[in-house]
Amino acid sequence: MLGAKNLNLKEVFRALSALIMVEGIFMLFSIPFSIYYNEADLYPILYSAVITFTFGGIIFLLVWRKNKKRVGRREAYLIVSLAWIVISLFGTLPYLLSGTMDTFTDAFFETMSGFTTTGSSVLNDIEAVSKGVLFWRSMTHWIGGMGIIVLTLAIMPILGVGGVQLFAAEAPGPTTDKLHPTITGTAKRLWIIYIALTFIETILLMLGNMSLFDALCHAFGTMATGGFSTKNASAAYFGPYIQYVLILFMFLAGMNFSLHYFLIHSKWKKIVKNEEFRFYAFVIFSSAILITTFVLINYGGDIEHAFRASLFQVVSIVTTTGFVSENYLLWPTFAWFILVGLMFSGGSAGSTGGGIKMIRHWLLFKTASMQLKRLVHPRAYITTRYNGHSVKEDILFSIMAFVLFYFIIFGIGTFAMAAIGLDFQTAIGATISSLGNIGPGIGHVGPVDNFSSIPALGKWILAFLMMLGRLELFTVLVILSPGFWKK
């Protein structure tokens, strides 16, 4: 028996309508740039904001009730999964009404890529796009990075959209560190850190002679680990200073945001002793040094440039940001082979990065080591430990299930993309780029190409993979399972 009647659909619609209204408000932030640059997108963006906010407001009033019921686990999964679809649907309006996109498919792909912080684009000439639309494009990254639902929990508790279930279902990473006894307090602290880092990066980028517009857009793309740039050449357009600033803040964005909280409060030991952070830093710097060595051996040249280019691309891919400073497919095969491997890594848990996440890789490695020790010492009581604490077996099973599902979906996605006509290398590149929320891939979706040549069906498949990756698979897969809808 179907159990849809058991779902509190009024609470689902109320939460979604609140998110739509928040989205409409954020659209208005693009208007000052439309006015300043005297762009023709002023009214299309204004109309988009009015339509979005009005639609959300009407739905909100229709389902409003004074005594709100608690959002349960099933409602939370449904809200979060539908939220990314709904906000992406309305997010297409600035592209369509301004004439930036010719088809709804392209507009939806670009919007979903923005909100999921993937950074894949179908735009062939980014610099020809009006400033207001470009700012909205970058804004989708920024509000999607920490999560529009977390934003709503932080600044709009009056709407009654809250609950630990909703936060846990949307927050990135396998664990959610509470920085405050209340979930609203935790969300607020996360967003304060997020805003503060965005502000600091914007100032530093402007010190490198970036305009306020370009600095904000790149800061949004960096802190969200999204990678949308305002330049066709991405980060390659800018000089060494800008690239080093981007490297630093991509690295910070790929860290667990609770570590930033500890940094602010001078709790250095918590950062230094954090196993995931040490593994994250080791993977990045060892990979960068290794690639630098291969690049120098094969091409020679400037050591600083080789190291900066290698470090930039490693940090960009590990954190799933997707900014590009070099065409890494022209590097020695072994060098870009390492980068492709890093596409399966992901940032830290509790960061804005996508992918499998460092903590899962680290715990899988430690679990494998534990099993070897048990074989040698079968009577010994040996457990997997993380940061000095034993990890429960159900968590380890959950991680193994996640990684298994991840590679199964990667395989299915690659097969599907190859079936619609893509060559095998491009099919692999497009799939891992979308599922890992990375941006550039390999083949015809590499660092100097984009996704405009992908068939329409392929764009819809990739958009679904972006959402799967952003919400860490299970949030979406659980509502597709028959058991979710049973009584």
Phi, psi and omega in degrees: 000131180292143184247026180298330180294336181281345178282141177274081187293332178297320178292325177297311181293325180294318179295315180295321180294325177295319179294321178297319178297319177300318179299317179299321178296317181294331178299329182295336182294343178281339187298318178305324180285327175297319180290314184298318182269005177054050183269158180277359183271006183303303184290321175303320179290318179298315178298320179299316181295316181295314180300313183296310182294319181296316179298313179298320181295319180296312179299320181298316180291325181293328183255006182293139171211147186294314181266100184277143177269156182292138176282117180273182183296316182293318177298321181297314178299318182292317179300311184295316181295315180289331183301315183292331177286313184295312181292332176288324177299311179287332179293346178284341188303313179300324178292316185284314182290333179274350181080011179294323179245140180272333184235153178294326179301312180296318181296319180292318179301313182296320181290315178297321176298324178289306183295328178274002180058035178281310177090006174284143185226154174251002181280124181276330179228089184296321185291346178274349181283143182297152187296321180297316179293319177298321179293319176298319178302316178288326179296326177300323174302308191296316180282338176279337184299302178276342176107122180296333179288319176298323177299315181297320177298327186282316191245352183228049179297341180297337180283348178077015178268102184197195180113146179299324183298317182295317180295314182293327181290329184261326187301137184290144174101158181287346178229151177236109181279126178272120181265000182206150181303328180259151181292326177294320178297320177297314180299318179298317181294320177299316181288328176297316177297315181300313180294318181297315179294322177297317180297313181298316179296320179301315179298314181296322178293322178293330175294341175266023177070024171278147174289162178301319181299308181295322181296316179296314181298318180285328176293319177300313181294328180285306185293332177274357189049048182259306174100001174294128178247163176265003182240144178299326182272004182057221184289345178294342178292333188257165183277182184303318183301311180299318182295322178292323176296317179296320178301311182301312185281334170296318178299316179294321181291333179278355177277158171297127185293341175293333177291328175296322178297317178294324179297317179299324182265018175056033176266070188297322184299324180296329180281310184297324183274354181289117186295320181295318180298317180295321177294317178303311180294321180297313181300316182295307187285325177292320178295318180297317179294319180297314180293319177304316180300313181293322179295315181293319180298320184276326186240344184067208175094199186284125181296316182299316181295317180297317180292317180297316180296318180293313181297318181300310184290325178295311180297318181298320183278318180299317180279357181061032178284306175095004171297151182234130175245343180212157172276091187292347177288347176270353178285170176307145185308317182295327181293311181283342172294322176297317180298320178296320176298321180292341178296341179265005184273295182089165180280198180278157172297142180077013174255179176272359181287159178258209177079188183292328180092140183299322184297325179291316177300315183295316181290327175295318178298315181293325178293319177297319178297321179297319180295323177296319178296323179293328177293323180284321181236077186297337182265355182280147176267103185237130179236160173281126182243143179223123183052039175085002182238146177290139179263127181296146183296328180294329176291318179296319177296321178297319179294316179297321178295319180299311182297320178298310178300321182301312182285329175296313179295322176301316180295316179296317179298317179297316178298317181296318181291324177291326181293334181267007170116359179282145174293159189300319181294317179293323178298317177296312182298316181293321183291309182291329177297317182284313181295325180270359181056046187264312183115264178285150178232229175228173183073222182278006172240033182284191187295337180250009178243182175218193188257014184295333183275354179291134178302157184304315179300320179297322179295323178291321177297315181293323178298320177294320178295324177300314181294319177303312181294318182296322182261017172058046170064294192296327180301322179274316184298328183295325180280347176271350180278143180301327182298332181296326186264000178275158183295000000 
